[in-house]
Each structure stands twice: as structure tokens, then as C-alpha cells.
Amino acid sequence: MEELSRCFDFQGQQIISIIGSGGKTSLMWYLANCYRQEKVLVSTTTKIGYPVKRRHDFFYSSHFSALEKVGQGITLAGTLVADGKKLGMIPLKALKKNLLTFDKIFLEADGSKQLPLKGWADFEPVILPETTVTIGILPIIALGKKANEETVHRLPIFLKTTGMAEGDTITEKSMALIISSAFGLWEKSRGEKILCLNQVESTEQLNQAKKIVALLPSDCLKSVTKVIACSVKNGKGVIIWNKN
């Protein structure tokens, strides 16, 4: 594996929405740090935890008109919710006004209650129409676990989408189904699509990631720019499928 940042290699101005489960927040902050020599915004269209112990250069929970004046570095911004324990979305008008202020915008656009997998309700994920790249992230460590309330957020939706029954073992086929289903991972995606299979830290897990890709229908795979197997924690990754 190589440096994970090289697998993404974002060029120019980008609005990047991160969806799925098993590493969204970690990936968002990893990528933000990779581009901190530019003007970077980190925020959410749903909710993220606060206070955030990640290093940022500027923080706004109000007075969002001042965002247009920020300089180089990472700006964290969002409205305080849940008695100040979480950050919610910047008012949409203020966010859209500042989309061109930043070189890179990273938005956590989905929630999974910190569970490995999920099904998607009609109102999620929340992806801005202006999004240029949607990253869908799923953890390889979900394989071998049982499909139940302790493993899957919105379990009934997940079971309906995959055709599984509660208690069934999650397999590579299960992962491929939640990725490729019309009501699965990519239903509301915008812009370029990058699939990220996270927590890959062994040869066996890398082979599992490749098997998931092999099980994806051709029309689903062709709609994705690349598939990255990675360990966000270790900052390592490898492109296991590329459209080009």
C-alpha cells in the first residue's frame, strides 16, 4: 500500500461529500489535513460530534458571513446543537454563499450511529447538489458479523435492500448488494463517485475487498471512478479498480 492521499489526489476546487459508515469522520479529517496548505472547510450536512479534538485553524459556530475572510488552513464550521455536544449544518444560504471561498470543502453527509453498516432512509444521505465528488466508505470488518441491531443502523431497511434476514452473516455478496442496490449507497450521490473500503490491514482483508469489487454488477462498477482499499487509521491505501 502507498500513502492514502495519493489514491485520492484531488486537483483544483472540490466539494466532497462523504457518506456510508465505518470511517467517515476519520477520512474527512485525514483528507482535510492533506490539503491544509490550501483553504479548506470541514463541516457537515447532518451532525458531527463537538468539541472536536482534531486540529483546525479557524472555528465558526455563528457569524458565518465571516467565512469569506478566512485564510489558508482548516476551517471547522457548523451550528451548535444538542446542547453544544454536536455541530449541525451551516445555514444553507450561508454555506452556498461560501462554496467558492474554499479550495476544498469536506462534508460529512451521512450518519450511521457508529455502526459498521446501515440502510438509508428516504431523507438520507444529505448531499449538496453542488457536490463534485461523493466518497462512499464501508468497513471491511463488517464481514463475518451478524446482521442485527448491534451491527446495522436502520436494520429493517438494510434487510429489505439486501434481501437478507436478521441474524444472517454479512458476506462479500451482502456488501456488494448494499453498494449496488438502487436504494443503497449511491442512490443520492452527486458528481464523481469513489468507493472506499476501509480498515483493510491484511492480505486476507485486501483479497476480501477485491472479491466485493468482483461481485459488483458491471453497470454499478462503471459508474464509479475508482475503488480504494485502505486503512484510514494508518494513512495507507491502494487503488484496486480504476475506470481509466
N, C-alpha and C positions, 0 to 999 in steps of 0.2 A: 504493500500500500504506500501511497505518497501523501504529501500534505493535502489535507481535505480542501483547502482553499483553491488549489489548482484544479480540482474536479469541477468546481463551480465557475470560477474565472469570469465573474460578471464585468462586462465592459459598459462604460457610459452610464447614463442616468437610468436607474431601475427602481420600480416599485414592486417589492417582493412580498407576497402573501404566503405564510407558512401554515399548512393545515395537516391534519392527521393526529397521530398520537405517538408517545414514546420518544420525546426529544425536541419538541417544537421550541420551547424556551431556550434550551441549551444551544440549539442550532442558530437561533436568531442572534444570540449574544456572541457566539463564535464568529459568525459572518460579520456582524457589526464591528467587532474588533479587527477583523481582517482589513476593513476599509476605513478605519478611524482616521487616516490621514486625509480623508475626504470629509464632506459634510454629510453626516449620517443621522437619520431619525429612527429611533426604536419606539414602537407603540403597539397598539392592539385595536382590533375591531370588536373584540369581545371583552375579556377581563384577564389581567395577569396579576400575579402577586406583587405587593408592595408593603414595606420597603424592599427595594431591590438591592442586593448586596453585590451587584455587578458594577464595574467601574464605568461611569459615564462622566461627561464633561459639563453638561447642562441638564437641568431638570425643570419642567414646567407642568404644573397641575392646574394652572389658570393663566390668564393674560396671554392667551395663545397667539395674539396678534404679534407678540414679540418674537415668535419663531423665525420670522423672516430676517431677523437681525443676527441670528446665531452664526458662529464661525466654524472653523474646522474642528472635527471631533464628533463624539457621540452625544446626541440629544435624546434624552428619555422624556416622553410626554404622554399625559393621559389625565383624565379626570379622576379624582379620588372618590372611591365608592366603598361600600361595605365597611363603614366607619374608619376609612383610611387604610384598610388592610389590603385593598386591591386598587389597581388602576383600570379604568374603563376607557372607552373610546373618546378621543378628542371630538368636540362638536364637529359634525360633518362639514359644515360650512368653513370652519377654520382649517380643518385638515385639507380639504380640497384647495383652499386658497394657497396653501404652502407646499403643494405637491412638487412644484418646480423649484422650491427653495433648496432642496436637498439633492445631493448626488445619488445617494442610496437611501431608500426607505424600506425598513423591515417591519412587517406587521404580523403579529401572531393573530391568526384569523379563525381560530378553531379552539374548542375545548374538549377535553376527554376525561376530566376528573382524575387525572394522573393514573389512568388505567391503560394497559397496553394496547387495547383495540377499542373501536367504537362503531356504532351505526349512526347515520346522520339524519336528524330530524329535518323537517321542511325548511326551517329557518336558519340552518347552518350548513357549511361554514359561511362566515360573513366576509365576502371578498369584494373589494372595491372594483368597479368597472375599469378603473384606470390601471389596474394591476398589469405589469408587464411579464412577470414570472410567478407561477404558482408552484411552490415546493410541497409535495406530499410526502410526509415522513411516517414510517411504520417501523416498529422494533422487531428484529428477527427473534428475540427471546420470547415472543408470544407463541412460537411453535412449540407444540407438546403440552401446552396448558389446556385446561378445560374451558369451554365457552360457558361462562356463568357470570353472575353479578360481580364477582371479585376480579374478573379479568376484562370484561367488556362493558363500556359505557353505552347506555341505551341498548341493552341486550336484545329486547324484542325486535328492534329494527335490524340489528346485526343478523339475527337468526333468519329473519324474513329475506334479507338481502342475499345471504349466502346459501339458504336452504338447509342450514344446519339445525340440529335440535340442541336444547340446553343440555350441557354435560358432554357433548361431543368434543373430541380432541381437535385442537386447531392444527391444521396441516398446511403445507405449502399450497395445496389447492384452495383451502379456505382463504389464505392471504391473497391469492390471485383473484378469487371471486370478489373480495371486498374492494380490490383495486379496480377491477374491470367492469363491475356491475354499473348499469346505467344510473343507479341510485347510490353508488359507492363513492369512493374517494374523489373522483374527478368531476362529479355531477355539476358543480358550480364554478369550476376552475376558469381562470382567465389567463390570456397570454400564453407564453411558453410554459410547458409542463416538465418538471423534473421530479422523478421518483427517487426517494432516498430511503434505503433500507438500513436502519440504524442498529447499533450495538453488535456489529459484526466484528468479532475479535479472534476468530479461529478459522482454520481451513475448513472445518466442518460447517461453520456458520456461513462462510463465503459460498460454499457449494449449495447450501440451502437457499441463499439469496439468488444464485444463478438458476436454481430449479424453479423458484417463484416466477422469474422472468420467462423461463421456457414455457410455463403454463399460461401465460397471458395470451389472450387472443390477438391475432395479428393487427386488427384494427385498433385495439387499445394500445399496443406497443408502438405502432406507427404514429400515434398521436402524442407520444412522449419524446422530448428532445434527447434525454439521456436517463440512465438508471445508475445511481451511485450506491455502492455498498460501502458502509463506513462505520467508524466509531467516533461520534461527535466528541465524546469524553476524551479520547486520545488525539483528536485532531487529525485522524488518518482516514483515507478513503481510496477507492478505486472505481473507475467507470467500468461497469460490466456490460453495458449496452449503450450504443450511441447511434442516433439516426444518421449522422453524417459519415 
